[in-house]
């Protein structure tokens, strides 16, 4: 049996569906061996609205990744986004028998007590993430196993989603022939892909700007401490351009990708764009285009700040830095606008620390898919249910030909 195992991440997004196949060697090194990205138009704001189109796109994405990797994908970890996600912090406590040390059963019981919070009937819990433990009033403990005390407490971050959207997302994978290993909130997955060791030691704000939504994650000492979803993303910038120039969304997306910048100072005032629509030809400079884009980027970032400060307090006192990822972060000027709005160090986050097809996935657009593979490394089975395709050897081919030759001879003699 091989020491390697295969893990698959499936990012079913509003604008694209991305499959990343990773192979984990016995020494823990992650090699990216397959990638497949196709356009997506069956979701709105992270929620499936057209099953047939999404299932077909998932099939195409998985098939493309399989061709590159030479493996057959049977299951995958799937990312979840959408405004139906809800997050909260809960506290749990349990008593430890006097004279006994904290056991794994005690820890599980404490987490289970914290998990027992009232939720709406249609909500399903996705993650229960311990923040820190407290033993007899002593806080800041990451792992209390084996410690002495009489009372164990824990704060957990709980993420839940509406059952309808979650079931539709699962169906898109299963109907495409891919079993779901688990659902992972996208902010958590993206953080696992792009945060470096130093950022994991601090409190870092992660912003994943996707097509239909923006996912927020606050990571404290490497653990997801807060998460939220803003129902705005790169598609809303596209809509602004489409409405201003009265051009189809596809053409507006092309203009945004090729000429769009988030900071007018970065635009060339001398470059004029002529965009044809069914009734007339519109003209706009790249500077004017940036003046359309910047307000929407500012709105998204200000909504991020507002969410965090309502839940956790002043951003400048909470976080040490900001990492922005997701496809929309590729637009020039996003980093500078974020630095101006947050007054904190800002960088664009790309998947790092992988081998193999590292150049293929070295883009913010691949953060969620690569992060899903990393999540599977920590939470998946020892061997993932993925089988490598076997190519017939010359001797096997000869044996097959001899077999059919004998069959043909028997049939000839019989008739």
Buried (B, 14 or more C-beta within 10 A) or exposed (E): EEEBBBBBBBBBBBBBBBBBBBBBEEEEEBBBBBBBBBEBEBBBBBBBBBEEBBBBBBBBBBBBBBEBBEBBBBBBBBBBBBBBBBBEBBBBEBEBEEEEEBBEEBBEBBBEBBEEBEEEEEBBEBBBBBBBBBBEEEEEBEEBEEBEBEEBBBBBBBBBBBBEBBEBBBBBBBBBBBEBBBBBBBBBBBBBBBBEEEBBEBBBBBBBBBBBBBBBBBBBBBBBBBBBBBBBBBBBBBBBBBEBBEBEEEBBBBBBEEBBBBBBEBBEEEEEBEBEEEEEEBEBBBBBBBEBBBEBBBBBBEBBBEBBBEBBEEBEEBBBBBBBBBBBBBBEBBBBBBBEBBEBEBBBBBBEEBEBBBEBBBBBBBBBBBBBBBBBBEEBEEEBEBEEEEEEEEEEEEEEEEEEEEEEEEEEEEE
